[in-house]
Amino acid sequence: MDLNLFGIPRFNLENRSIQRLPAKAYLAIALLLIKYDGFVRRATLASYLWEDRDTNLANANLRQLLAAIRRFEKQNSLEIIKADRNNIYLANSVVCDLDEFTSIKKLTTSEGLKRYVANYQRDFLQGLEDSSGDNLNKWILIQRQNFSNQFLQIAYKGALKIGGKDGEIALESLLLSHPYDEKLLQTLIISLTKNGDYIKAKRCFDMFAKRLSQDLNVNPTNKTITLVARLLPDLIPELHRKYSFLSRRNTSNIIFTGFENNPLREEAKVNNNPLPRLLILPPTSGASELPTYSHRLVDSLIEDITLSLSRMSNFVVLAPHTAKQFVKMEHVQMQPTLDVDFIISTRLMPNGSNLNQEEKRYIIKLTSVSSGEVLITEEIRLTSMGLYESYCDVIQSLVSRIGLKIDWSVLSDFRNTGFANAYIFYLIGKEKLNIGDLPNVRAARKAFKHAIKLAPDFYLAQQMLARTYHLEWYLLGRPECELLLKTKNIATRLIKTNPSLAGGYWEYGNSQLYLGDIGSALEITSVAISLAPNHSDIIAHKADILCHHGEHNMALKLIGKALELNPLPPDIYYWTAAGSKFFLRDYKGSLKIIYKTKPISPLCWRLTAACYAMLGNKRESKKYKELYLNEYPDFRVSVWPKMFSANSQNDIEHYTEALYLAGFN
């Protein structure tokens, strides 16, 4: 049976669409699929679906909802949800469009691209906001933003690979849902002119430029204008008339000096702070006609974005007061100079032509100072100041995207220019570390050491250097503790010199976990989370510790929270979740999670072999055992219990049995 959760939720049976379930039923199914991975306690689900009701009434409502689902199942010969006295499960027979959305890593055919773009232009759980309380509504908004970002990434790559008319149609469709993305426009214009459709290319550019001007009060970047002038030479006079006044950075009278153009800044970065510098400007024109409370709400949102970016420790974020003063200086025709690498500009606009409408649009734009390129344009809809709390997690998701995009931009500049500073070496190391095999872990260590040599006080590079040692220890599979002690020593130094930052506590917790002190690891990691409560990687690390502690259901719950904050995570998230599923004897569930890392990560090869062995699939078990031993031939099952610190002897015996069954020595 097919279930659609994008658009108006519905079941599709034998070419007919059935929608006769209550709205809460579709919300429950979505929560089971995404938040709870197919299984949840009845009381937990009831309290989430009816958060404004007391416990008894929420449980009574859930019983009525389950009865309605049973009637629907009986009428249509279906099984959707299974329930016992304490728990609720999603039936295996439910096939959801969400499954395809989350499993696709790449698109290779025109037909697949057309189907993918057509299916996911609609909102997730469209129309169900009124059926949910504040927390559940916030969860829906976060999922919509995450799905939108993931959809853009997958569809854009598919359109580039497939090309031709189908690729162009896909790009046009993407521009409708992401109307300010210049990368999409540039790709579409290149494709159209390549196929000789110059009139359509010009029309697309004109419409895009008009939209930027009307909605954001900015012009296309020089990169886009130069591209259009090169591909559509007949437009050069017109472009010159329109955009000859355009400053390189679309920023009125404020003069920004970026790292690449300031030799003194280079020396400062090497000797003092190597991090990119970021300025967040207050709202520009478009907000003056709006009510006062909207301005107060935007001030709060800017403050929240600033605090969230500052907590990441990846950037130097100039204070909002500085940004306001520079805007005032611009208005009195002064020409201040500001040393930044990236600018976040904001614009508050009414929704449509009716200025008295309650809902407002808050548009956020990230621009690179060196290139003038718009890296991100995001729109957040504001309903009222009272709902501000509901947008905190949405802001956190946006901040994560900003961080990733800045890192991508910095690396892109490096690949174009060949110039590397401490931050570049740090990013190169992070890229290597994400691959997760031994050669890349060691290559990452070299990059982090280069970064520290250029900037001895570079906190993040020191933290990641510490991580390389405990990862190498894990991958080698040897009981010696020398590498773990190196992690612990660096982490101790970081905690001593920077006690207000989370990274040192996080790495100390890593070392303590594998040195066998699980209680200390939990305690110190909780300190890290208190300092960075929305840091998905630290939350995922605590889930790993809980797995070692034998609290597998709690570990899965925490991994679910980490995935909500980071929906396109590193493979280690899935490895931790799959491990907990394995120890809960859910081998099929463990493999389902592992296959989300397609191609299966080297980190998961050993666990994959163990799962297949417990399911009696000797062929697949042997395949992954051999893959693992080809990379790590010294691994021995007898040594593994000395490495795996666990409170549960049953867990150790369980995994050891599976490894022997898989053919490991």
Secondary structure per residue as TSV (DSSP state, phi and psi in degrees):
chain	resnum	aa	ss	phi	psi
A	1	M	-	360.0	136.0
A	2	D	E	-99.8	134.6
A	3	L	E	-120.6	129.7
A	4	N	E	-104.2	124.4
A	5	L	-	-110.9	-9.8
A	6	F	B	-92.8	129.8
A	7	G	S	86.2	-159.2
A	8	I	S	-71.2	120.3
A	9	P	-	-59.5	140.5
A	10	R	E	-165.4	157.3
A	11	F	E	-98.9	141.9
A	12	N	E	-113.7	119.6
A	13	L	E	-128.9	117.5
A	14	E	T	48.8	55.0
A	15	N	T	65.6	17.7
A	16	R	E	-127.8	143.0
A	17	S	E	-99.1	128.4
A	18	I	E	-118.2	129.1
A	19	Q	-	-128.1	23.9
A	20	R	-	-87.2	21.7
A	21	L	S	-93.8	150.4
A	22	P	-	-62.3	154.0
A	23	A	H	-57.4	-38.7
A	24	K	H	-61.9	-26.9
A	25	A	H	-66.5	-43.5
A	26	Y	H	-67.4	-35.5
A	27	L	H	-64.5	-41.1
A	28	A	H	-63.1	-42.9
A	29	I	H	-63.4	-43.1
A	30	A	H	-62.8	-41.9
A	31	L	I	-63.4	-41.9
A	32	L	I	-62.1	-40.3
A	33	L	I	-69.1	-44.7
A	34	I	I	-100.7	-51.9
A	35	K	I	-81.5	-36.0
A	36	Y	S	-114.2	3.8
A	37	D	T	53.3	42.1
A	38	G	T	92.4	-5.0
A	39	F	E	-150.3	135.4
A	40	V	E	-155.5	151.5
A	41	R	E	-69.3	142.9
A	42	R	H	-58.0	-44.8
A	43	A	H	-63.6	-37.1
A	44	T	H	-64.5	-46.9
A	45	L	H	-64.7	-42.0
A	46	A	H	-61.3	-44.4
A	47	S	H	-67.9	-28.3
A	48	Y	H	-79.2	-37.7
A	49	L	H	-74.7	-31.7
A	50	W	T	-127.5	65.0
A	51	E	T	-67.0	-22.1
A	52	D	T	-92.3	8.6
A	53	R	S	-112.5	155.8
A	54	D	-	-72.9	169.6
A	55	T	H	-58.6	-45.3
A	56	N	H	-63.3	-43.9
A	57	L	H	-68.7	-38.5
A	58	A	H	-62.4	-42.6
A	59	N	H	-66.3	-37.2
A	60	A	H	-65.3	-41.9
A	61	N	H	-61.4	-39.1
A	62	L	H	-64.9	-40.0
A	63	R	H	-61.0	-42.7
A	64	Q	H	-63.6	-39.9
A	65	L	H	-63.7	-44.0
A	66	L	H	-62.9	-36.0
A	67	A	H	-64.7	-40.8
A	68	A	H	-64.1	-39.8
A	69	I	H	-64.7	-40.3
A	70	R	H	-60.9	-42.7
A	71	R	H	-62.1	-42.6
A	72	F	H	-63.0	-42.5
A	73	E	H	-62.4	-43.3
A	74	K	H	-65.6	-41.3
A	75	Q	H	-62.9	-33.6
A	76	N	H	-113.9	11.5
A	77	S	T	53.2	53.6
A	78	L	-	-122.9	164.0
A	79	E	-	-131.5	115.0
A	80	I	-	-107.3	-52.4
A	81	I	E	-129.2	136.9
A	82	K	E	-109.1	143.8
A	83	A	E	-143.5	144.4
A	84	D	-	-121.0	-163.0
A	85	R	S	-62.8	-34.6
A	86	N	S	-114.1	-23.1
A	87	N	E	-129.0	160.3
A	88	I	E	-129.0	136.1
A	89	Y	E	-125.6	149.5
A	90	L	E	-90.0	131.3
A	91	A	-	-66.1	145.2
A	92	N	T	-66.3	-20.6
A	93	S	T	-75.9	-10.6
A	94	V	-	-76.3	118.7
A	95	V	E	-111.4	118.6
A	96	C	E	-114.6	147.2
A	97	D	H	-62.1	-22.9
A	98	L	H	-63.9	-34.5
A	99	D	H	-59.0	-45.3
A	100	E	H	-66.5	-41.1
A	101	F	H	-59.4	-46.9
A	102	T	H	-80.5	-17.4
A	103	S	H	-94.3	-21.7
A	104	I	-	-70.7	124.5
A	105	K	-	-103.0	-29.2
A	106	K	-	-153.1	154.1
A	107	L	-	-113.3	133.6
A	108	T	-	-121.7	-13.0
A	109	T	S	-124.7	153.1
A	110	S	H	-60.1	-41.8
A	111	E	H	-63.2	-43.2
A	112	G	H	-63.9	-39.1
A	113	L	H	-65.1	-46.1
A	114	K	H	-61.3	-43.2
A	115	R	H	-65.9	-41.3
A	116	Y	H	-63.7	-47.6
A	117	V	H	-64.9	-40.1
A	118	A	H	-66.1	-38.6
A	119	N	H	-72.2	-33.1
A	120	Y	T	-112.9	24.4
A	121	Q	S	-83.5	-14.8
A	122	R	S	-89.7	157.2
A	123	D	-	-68.9	146.7
A	124	F	B	-67.4	128.7
A	125	L	T	52.0	50.3
A	126	Q	T	-57.8	129.6
A	127	G	T	85.5	0.7
A	128	L	-	-97.2	4.8
A	129	E	G	-60.0	-37.9
A	130	D	G	-71.8	-12.3
A	131	S	G	-93.9	4.0
A	132	S	S	-126.6	154.7
A	133	G	-	-79.2	-176.0
A	134	D	H	-59.9	-46.4
A	135	N	H	-66.9	-42.2
A	136	L	H	-69.7	-37.7
A	137	N	H	-63.9	-39.8
A	138	K	H	-60.9	-42.6
A	139	W	H	-61.0	-42.6
A	140	I	H	-60.8	-45.2
A	141	L	H	-61.2	-41.7
A	142	I	H	-64.1	-44.6
A	143	Q	H	-61.9	-39.6
A	144	R	H	-60.7	-44.5
A	145	Q	H	-65.8	-42.5
A	146	N	H	-62.9	-45.1
A	147	F	H	-64.1	-39.1
A	148	S	H	-60.7	-44.5
A	149	N	H	-65.1	-43.2
A	150	Q	H	-67.1	-41.4
A	151	F	H	-59.8	-45.6
A	152	L	H	-60.3	-44.5
A	153	Q	H	-61.7	-47.8
A	154	I	H	-70.3	-46.1
A	155	A	H	-67.3	-37.6
A	156	Y	H	-63.0	-46.2
A	157	K	H	-63.3	-39.1
A	158	G	H	-65.0	-41.2
A	159	A	H	-63.4	-40.3
A	160	L	H	-63.9	-42.3
A	161	K	H	-71.4	-41.4
A	162	I	H	-82.1	-41.9
A	163	G	-	64.3	-161.2
A	164	G	H	63.5	-163.1
A	165	K	H	-62.3	-39.4
A	166	D	H	-65.7	-38.3
A	167	G	H	-64.2	-40.9
A	168	E	H	-64.5	-43.2
A	169	I	H	-60.8	-41.3
A	170	A	H	-64.2	-42.7
A	171	L	H	-65.0	-40.9
A	172	E	H	-61.2	-40.9
A	173	S	H	-65.5	-39.6
A	174	L	H	-65.2	-36.2
A	175	L	H	-65.5	-26.2
A	176	L	H	-67.6	-38.6
A	177	S	H	-91.0	-17.7
A	178	H	S	-130.3	72.4
A	179	P	T	-71.9	-7.6
A	180	Y	T	-116.7	13.2
A	181	D	-	-84.3	106.0
A	182	E	H	-71.0	-27.9
A	183	K	H	-63.1	-40.3
A	184	L	H	-62.0	-46.2
A	185	L	H	-61.7	-46.4
A	186	Q	H	-58.4	-44.8
A	187	T	H	-63.6	-41.8
A	188	L	H	-64.7	-42.8
A	189	I	H	-64.2	-41.5
A	190	I	H	-59.6	-45.0
A	191	S	H	-65.6	-44.9
A	192	L	H	-63.6	-44.5
A	193	T	H	-69.6	-31.9
A	194	K	H	-62.0	-34.9
A	195	N	T	-92.9	8.7
A	196	G	T	82.0	9.6
A	197	D	-	-94.3	71.9
A	198	Y	H	-72.0	-34.6
A	199	I	H	-63.7	-44.8
A	200	K	H	-67.2	-37.4
A	201	A	H	-60.9	-43.6
A	202	K	H	-64.1	-42.9
A	203	R	H	-62.2	-42.1
A	204	C	H	-62.1	-42.7
A	205	F	H	-64.7	-45.6
A	206	D	H	-61.8	-42.6
A	207	M	H	-65.2	-40.6
A	208	F	H	-65.4	-46.0
A	209	A	H	-61.3	-40.9
A	210	K	H	-63.6	-41.6
A	211	R	H	-64.3	-43.1
A	212	L	I	-60.3	-44.2
A	213	S	I	-66.1	-45.8
A	214	Q	I	-72.2	-42.3
A	215	D	I	-87.6	-38.8
A	216	L	I	-113.6	-8.7
A	217	N	S	61.6	36.2
A	218	V	-	-134.2	168.4
A	219	N	-	-107.5	164.7
A	220	P	-	-58.6	155.1
A	221	T	-	-71.4	161.8
A	222	N	H	-57.3	-33.5
A	223	K	H	-61.0	-44.7
A	224	T	H	-68.4	-43.6
A	225	I	H	-63.4	-41.5
A	226	T	H	-63.7	-40.9
A	227	L	H	-62.0	-45.9
A	228	V	H	-64.0	-41.3
A	229	A	H	-62.6	-36.2
A	230	R	H	-73.3	-39.3
A	231	L	H	-86.3	-25.7
A	232	L	-	-125.5	71.1
A	233	P	G	-59.5	-25.1
A	234	D	G	-64.2	-18.2
A	235	L	G	-88.9	-5.1
A	236	I	H	-55.6	-47.9
A	237	P	H	-59.0	-43.2
A	238	E	H	-64.8	-42.1
A	239	L	H	-63.3	-39.9
A	240	H	H	-63.3	-42.0
A	241	R	H	-64.8	-40.7
A	242	K	H	-76.8	-38.7
A	243	Y	H	-121.8	10.9
A	244	S	T	-64.3	-25.5
A	245	F	T	-83.5	-5.3
A	246	L	-	-68.6	120.7
A	247	S	-	-71.5	156.9
A	248	R	T	-62.3	-21.6
A	249	R	T	-119.4	10.9
A	250	N	S	53.6	41.5
A	251	T	-	-131.2	40.6
A	252	S	T	51.0	-129.1
A	253	N	T	-93.8	-8.4
A	254	I	-	-73.1	130.9
A	255	I	E	-95.9	120.8
A	256	F	E	-108.7	132.5
A	257	T	-	-113.2	117.6
A	258	G	-	-90.3	173.6
A	259	F	G	-57.7	-42.6
A	260	E	G	-66.3	-25.3
A	261	N	G	-102.8	8.8
A	262	N	-	-132.7	96.2
A	263	P	H	-59.0	-34.2
A	264	L	H	-65.1	-34.6
A	265	R	H	-64.5	-34.9
A	266	E	H	-60.1	-47.3
A	267	E	H	-63.8	-40.4
A	268	A	H	-63.1	-40.5
A	269	K	H	-65.5	-41.4
A	270	V	H	-65.6	-41.2
A	271	N	H	-94.8	-15.6
A	272	N	T	-126.2	-81.0
A	273	N	-	-128.9	113.2
A	274	P	-	-83.3	0.0
A	275	L	S	-77.6	148.5
A	276	P	-	-60.2	147.3
A	277	R	E	-103.5	135.9
A	278	L	E	-129.9	133.7
A	279	L	E	-118.3	133.0
A	280	I	E	-110.7	111.9
A	281	L	E	-84.3	147.5
A	282	P	E	-70.4	169.0
A	283	P	E	-56.8	142.1
A	284	T	-	-95.2	-170.3
A	285	S	T	-56.1	151.6
A	286	G	T	116.9	-17.8
A	287	A	-	-101.7	-10.3
A	288	S	T	-63.9	-30.6
A	289	E	T	-83.3	-5.2
A	290	L	S	-86.0	159.4
A	291	P	-	-61.8	156.8
A	292	T	H	-60.7	-38.3
A	293	Y	H	-62.5	-29.7
A	294	S	H	-65.0	-38.7
A	295	H	H	-65.7	-39.9
A	296	R	H	-64.2	-39.3
A	297	L	H	-64.0	-42.8
A	298	V	H	-64.3	-40.3
A	299	D	H	-57.5	-41.9
A	300	S	H	-65.0	-40.7
A	301	L	H	-65.5	-41.9
A	302	I	H	-61.4	-42.2
A	303	E	H	-62.4	-40.2
A	304	D	H	-65.7	-42.2
A	305	I	H	-62.9	-43.6
A	306	T	H	-60.5	-47.1
A	307	L	H	-64.0	-42.2
A	308	S	H	-64.7	-42.7
A	309	L	H	-65.5	-38.3
A	310	S	H	-65.6	-38.0
A	311	R	H	-64.9	-26.3
A	312	M	H	-67.0	-21.8
A	313	S	T	64.4	11.5
A	314	N	S	-90.9	-12.8
A	315	F	S	-139.1	157.1
A	316	V	E	-95.8	112.9
A	317	V	E	-103.7	117.9
A	318	L	-	-68.5	144.3
A	319	A	-	-63.7	146.6
A	320	P	H	-55.8	-33.4
A	321	H	H	-61.6	-41.2
A	322	T	H	-60.1	-44.3
A	323	A	H	-60.5	-42.8
A	324	K	H	-64.2	-40.1
A	325	Q	H	-65.5	-38.0
A	326	F	H	-68.7	-36.0
A	327	V	H	-65.5	-40.1
A	328	K	H	-62.1	-40.7
A	329	M	H	-64.5	-34.4
A	330	E	H	-63.1	-41.3
A	331	H	H	-66.0	-24.7
A	332	V	T	-98.3	23.1
A	333	Q	T	64.1	29.4
A	334	M	-	-90.4	165.2
A	335	Q	-	-123.1	72.7
A	336	P	-	-70.3	154.2
A	337	T	E	-112.6	131.2
A	338	L	E	-130.9	131.4
A	339	D	-	-94.6	91.9
A	340	V	-	-138.2	160.4
A	341	D	S	-105.1	-30.5
A	342	F	E	-139.6	147.9
A	343	I	E	-124.6	133.8
A	344	I	E	-107.6	114.0
A	345	S	E	-105.6	149.6
A	346	T	E	-129.6	152.9
A	347	R	E	-148.3	128.4
A	348	L	E	-105.5	125.8
A	349	M	E	-133.9	151.6
A	350	P	E	-71.1	160.4
A	351	N	S	-90.7	100.0
A	352	G	S	81.4	-157.7
A	353	S	S	-89.3	-15.5
A	354	N	-	-87.2	106.8
A	355	L	T	-71.1	-14.6
A	356	N	T	-91.4	-0.2
A	357	Q	-	-61.6	145.2
A	358	E	S	-71.5	-35.9
A	359	E	-	-81.1	133.9
A	360	K	E	-122.0	161.3
A	361	R	E	-111.7	126.3
A	362	Y	E	-112.4	112.2
A	363	I	E	-105.1	128.9
A	364	I	E	-119.1	130.9
A	365	K	E	-129.5	128.2
A	366	L	E	-105.2	125.9
A	367	T	E	-125.4	139.0
A	368	S	E	-83.2	128.1
A	369	V	T	-68.3	-38.7
A	370	S	T	-67.9	-36.1
A	371	S	T	-108.7	-16.7
A	372	G	-	75.0	4.7
A	373	E	-	-77.1	136.1
A	374	V	E	-80.2	113.7
A	375	L	E	-88.0	-35.0
A	376	I	E	-144.3	135.9
A	377	T	E	-129.2	118.9
A	378	E	E	-125.4	144.6
A	379	E	E	-118.8	128.8
A	380	I	E	-117.0	132.1
A	381	R	E	-96.1	129.1
A	382	L	E	-107.8	129.3
A	383	T	-	-100.4	-41.4
A	384	S	-	-167.5	160.5
A	385	M	G	-63.3	-30.5
A	386	G	G	-65.2	-20.7
A	387	L	G	-95.4	13.0
A	388	Y	G	-55.0	-41.9
A	389	E	G	-58.7	-30.0
A	390	S	G	-69.1	-13.8
A	391	Y	G	-102.3	0.0
A	392	C	H	-60.6	-45.1
A	393	D	H	-71.1	-30.6
A	394	V	H	-63.1	-42.6
A	395	I	H	-61.3	-41.6
A	396	Q	H	-62.1	-40.1
A	397	S	H	-62.6	-41.4
A	398	L	H	-62.7	-43.0
A	399	V	H	-61.2	-39.2
A	400	S	H	-61.3	-41.9
A	401	R	H	-63.8	-41.2
A	402	I	H	-60.0	-45.3
A	403	G	H	-60.3	-45.8
A	404	L	H	-63.7	-39.1
A	405	K	H	-69.9	-37.7
A	406	I	H	-63.9	-44.3
A	407	D	H	-60.4	-42.6
A	408	W	H	-61.4	-42.4
A	409	S	H	-64.9	-42.6
A	410	V	H	-63.6	-43.4
A	411	L	H	-65.6	-37.6
A	412	S	H	-62.6	-42.9
A	413	D	H	-60.8	-40.5
A	414	F	H	-62.2	-42.0
A	415	R	H	-70.8	-24.9
A	416	N	H	-83.1	-32.8
A	417	T	H	-107.3	-24.0
A	418	G	-	80.3	-3.5
A	419	F	-	-80.6	129.6
A	420	A	-	-126.5	128.5
A	421	N	-	-113.0	-170.8
A	422	A	H	-61.7	-39.5
A	423	Y	H	-66.9	-35.4
A	424	I	H	-61.4	-46.8
A	425	F	H	-62.1	-36.4
A	426	Y	H	-62.3	-44.7
A	427	L	H	-66.8	-39.4
A	428	I	H	-60.7	-42.6
A	429	G	H	-61.7	-42.0
A	430	K	H	-61.8	-41.9
A	431	E	H	-58.9	-46.1
A	432	K	H	-63.3	-40.6
A	433	L	H	-66.4	-30.6
A	434	N	H	-67.7	-20.3
A	435	I	H	-72.2	-39.0
A	436	G	-	87.1	8.0
A	437	D	S	-103.7	168.5
A	438	L	H	-62.4	-46.3
A	439	P	H	-58.5	-39.4
A	440	N	H	-74.7	-32.1
A	441	V	H	-62.4	-41.9
A	442	R	H	-70.7	-36.7
A	443	A	H	-64.4	-38.8
A	444	A	H	-61.2	-40.4
A	445	R	H	-60.5	-41.1
A	446	K	H	-61.1	-42.6
A	447	A	H	-63.7	-43.3
A	448	F	H	-64.7	-37.0
A	449	K	H	-65.7	-37.7
A	450	H	H	-60.8	-44.3
A	451	A	H	-61.2	-43.2
A	452	I	H	-68.9	-33.2
A	453	K	H	-63.2	-39.6
A	454	L	H	-76.9	-30.8
A	455	A	-	-139.4	87.9
A	456	P	T	-57.4	-26.9
A	457	D	T	-98.0	17.3
A	458	F	-	-72.0	100.5
A	459	Y	H	-59.9	-49.9
A	460	L	H	-63.2	-39.1
A	461	A	H	-65.2	-38.8
A	462	Q	H	-65.8	-40.5
A	463	Q	H	-61.6	-45.6
A	464	M	H	-70.9	-29.9
A	465	L	H	-60.7	-44.0
A	466	A	H	-58.0	-39.3
A	467	R	H	-66.7	-33.8
A	468	T	H	-60.1	-32.5
A	469	Y	H	-71.2	-43.4
A	470	H	H	-73.5	-29.4
A	471	L	H	-67.8	-41.0
A	472	E	H	-63.0	-40.3
A	473	W	H	-58.7	-44.0
A	474	Y	H	-65.5	-45.3
A	475	L	H	-67.7	-34.0
A	476	L	H	-71.4	-28.5
A	477	G	T	68.1	35.4
A	478	R	-	-113.9	150.4
A	479	P	-	-80.2	-13.8
A	480	E	-	-59.7	143.0
A	481	C	-	-103.3	6.0
A	482	E	H	-57.7	-44.5
A	483	L	H	-65.6	-38.4
A	484	L	H	-66.8	-35.4
A	485	L	H	-67.6	-31.2
A	486	K	H	-64.9	-43.1
A	487	T	H	-58.4	-47.3
A	488	K	H	-62.7	-40.4
A	489	N	H	-65.8	-44.0
A	490	I	H	-64.4	-43.3
A	491	A	H	-62.8	-40.3
A	492	T	H	-60.3	-42.2
A	493	R	H	-65.1	-39.7
A	494	L	H	-65.0	-41.1
A	495	I	H	-64.1	-39.8
A	496	K	H	-67.4	-41.0
A	497	T	H	-86.8	-25.4
A	498	N	-	-136.9	68.2
A	499	P	T	-66.8	-15.1
A	500	S	T	-91.1	-3.0
A	501	L	S	-103.0	147.1
A	502	A	S	-79.9	-25.9
A	503	G	H	-58.6	-41.3
A	504	G	H	-62.6	-43.6
A	505	Y	H	-63.6	-38.4
A	506	W	H	-61.1	-50.0
A	507	E	H	-70.2	-33.0
A	508	Y	H	-62.2	-41.2
A	509	G	H	-62.1	-37.9
A	510	N	H	-58.0	-48.3
A	511	S	H	-65.5	-42.4
A	512	Q	H	-64.1	-37.0
A	513	L	H	-58.4	-50.6
A	514	Y	H	-81.8	-14.6
A	515	L	T	-82.3	-5.0
A	516	G	T	101.3	0.5
A	517	D	-	-99.5	80.4
A	518	I	H	-66.5	-38.9
A	519	G	H	-60.4	-45.1
A	520	S	H	-63.9	-39.7
A	521	A	H	-61.1	-43.6
A	522	L	H	-63.5	-43.4
A	523	E	H	-64.4	-47.3
A	524	I	H	-72.0	-33.1
A	525	T	H	-70.3	-32.1
A	526	S	H	-63.9	-34.7
A	527	V	H	-63.3	-43.8
A	528	A	H	-59.8	-41.8
A	529	I	H	-68.2	-34.7
A	530	S	H	-64.6	-28.9
A	531	L	H	-84.8	-25.6
A	532	A	S	-138.9	74.1
A	533	P	T	-65.4	-19.2
A	534	N	T	-111.1	20.1
A	535	H	-	-84.2	104.5
A	536	S	H	-62.8	-35.2
A	537	D	H	-66.1	-38.3
A	538	I	H	-70.0	-37.9
A	539	I	H	-62.3	-42.0
A	540	A	H	-64.3	-36.0
A	541	H	H	-64.9	-40.5
A	542	K	H	-63.4	-35.8
A	543	A	H	-60.8	-40.0
A	544	D	H	-62.3	-41.8
A	545	I	H	-63.3	-41.9
A	546	L	H	-62.9	-33.8
A	547	C	H	-61.9	-45.1
A	548	H	H	-64.3	-30.1
A	549	H	H	-77.1	-10.7
A	550	G	T	89.5	4.5
A	551	E	-	-96.1	73.9
A	552	H	H	-74.0	-36.3
A	553	N	H	-66.4	-39.4
A	554	M	H	-66.5	-36.6
A	555	A	H	-62.3	-42.5
A	556	L	H	-65.3	-36.3
A	557	K	H	-64.2	-42.2
A	558	L	H	-68.3	-39.6
A	559	I	H	-61.9	-37.6
A	560	G	H	-60.1	-40.9
A	561	K	H	-65.4	-41.5
A	562	A	H	-63.0	-38.6
A	563	L	H	-69.7	-31.0
A	564	E	H	-64.4	-37.3
A	565	L	H	-78.9	-27.5
A	566	N	-	-138.2	80.5
A	567	P	S	-71.7	-12.5
A	568	L	S	-119.4	72.2
A	569	P	-	-87.7	169.6
A	570	P	-	-67.9	160.9
A	571	D	H	-62.2	-22.5
A	572	I	H	-64.4	-26.6
A	573	Y	H	-59.8	-49.7
A	574	Y	H	-66.8	-35.9
A	575	W	H	-61.6	-44.1
A	576	T	H	-63.9	-46.5
A	577	A	H	-63.4	-41.9
A	578	A	H	-64.5	-36.5
A	579	G	H	-62.3	-43.2
A	580	S	H	-64.5	-40.8
A	581	K	H	-60.7	-40.2
A	582	F	H	-60.5	-48.4
A	583	F	H	-69.1	-19.8
A	584	L	T	-85.5	7.7
A	585	R	T	67.9	18.5
A	586	D	-	-98.0	78.0
A	587	Y	H	-70.6	-37.9
A	588	K	H	-65.5	-41.3
A	589	G	H	-63.3	-37.5
A	590	S	H	-63.6	-45.4
A	591	L	H	-65.6	-36.2
A	592	K	H	-59.7	-40.4
A	593	I	H	-70.5	-43.7
A	594	I	H	-58.0	-39.0
A	595	Y	G	-71.8	-7.4
A	596	K	G	-71.7	-13.1
A	597	T	G	-93.3	15.5
A	598	K	S	-48.0	133.6
A	599	P	S	-61.5	146.6
A	600	I	-	-55.0	129.2
A	601	S	-	-64.6	142.6
A	602	P	G	-54.5	-28.9
A	603	L	G	-59.1	-27.1
A	604	C	G	-102.8	-1.0
A	605	W	H	-59.2	-45.4
A	606	R	H	-65.2	-43.4
A	607	L	H	-66.4	-36.9
A	608	T	H	-61.7	-45.0
A	609	A	H	-60.0	-41.2
A	610	A	H	-64.9	-41.6
A	611	C	H	-63.3	-48.3
A	612	Y	H	-62.9	-35.4
A	613	A	H	-63.3	-42.8
A	614	M	H	-69.5	-21.9
A	615	L	T	-90.3	-2.4
A	616	G	T	82.0	12.3
A	617	N	-	-92.5	87.6
A	618	K	H	-68.1	-34.2
A	619	R	H	-64.3	-50.0
A	620	E	H	-68.8	-36.5
A	621	S	H	-61.1	-44.4
A	622	K	H	-64.2	-39.5
A	623	K	H	-57.7	-47.6
A	624	Y	H	-80.1	-27.3
A	625	K	H	-62.2	-44.4
A	626	E	H	-68.3	-37.7
A	627	L	H	-58.4	-44.2
A	628	Y	H	-67.9	-46.5
A	629	L	H	-69.8	-25.2
A	630	N	H	-63.6	-33.1
A	631	E	H	-88.1	-36.7
A	632	Y	-	-130.4	72.6
A	633	P	T	-67.6	-16.8
A	634	D	T	-85.5	-1.5
A	635	F	-	-65.6	135.2
A	636	R	-	-133.2	133.6
A	637	V	T	-62.0	-35.3
A	638	S	T	-64.8	-25.3
A	639	V	T	-84.8	-27.7
A	640	W	H	-55.4	-44.1
A	641	P	H	-59.7	-25.1
A	642	K	H	-72.6	-20.4
A	643	M	H	-95.0	-33.7
A	644	F	-	-88.8	96.8
A	645	S	-	-74.4	118.9
A	646	A	-	-145.5	143.5
A	647	N	S	-77.9	-20.2
A	648	S	-	-103.9	111.6
A	649	Q	H	-65.1	-30.0
A	650	N	H	-62.2	-39.5
A	651	D	H	-63.1	-43.0
A	652	I	H	-62.8	-46.7
A	653	E	H	-65.5	-37.6
A	654	H	H	-61.8	-48.9
A	655	Y	H	-70.5	-37.9
A	656	T	H	-60.2	-44.6
A	657	E	H	-58.6	-43.8
A	658	A	H	-65.1	-39.2
A	659	L	H	-65.8	-43.8
A	660	Y	H	-62.7	-40.5
A	661	L	H	-63.6	-31.0
A	662	A	H	-78.1	-9.8
A	663	G	T	104.3	4.7
A	664	F	-	-70.8	149.4
A	665	N	-	-88.2	360.0
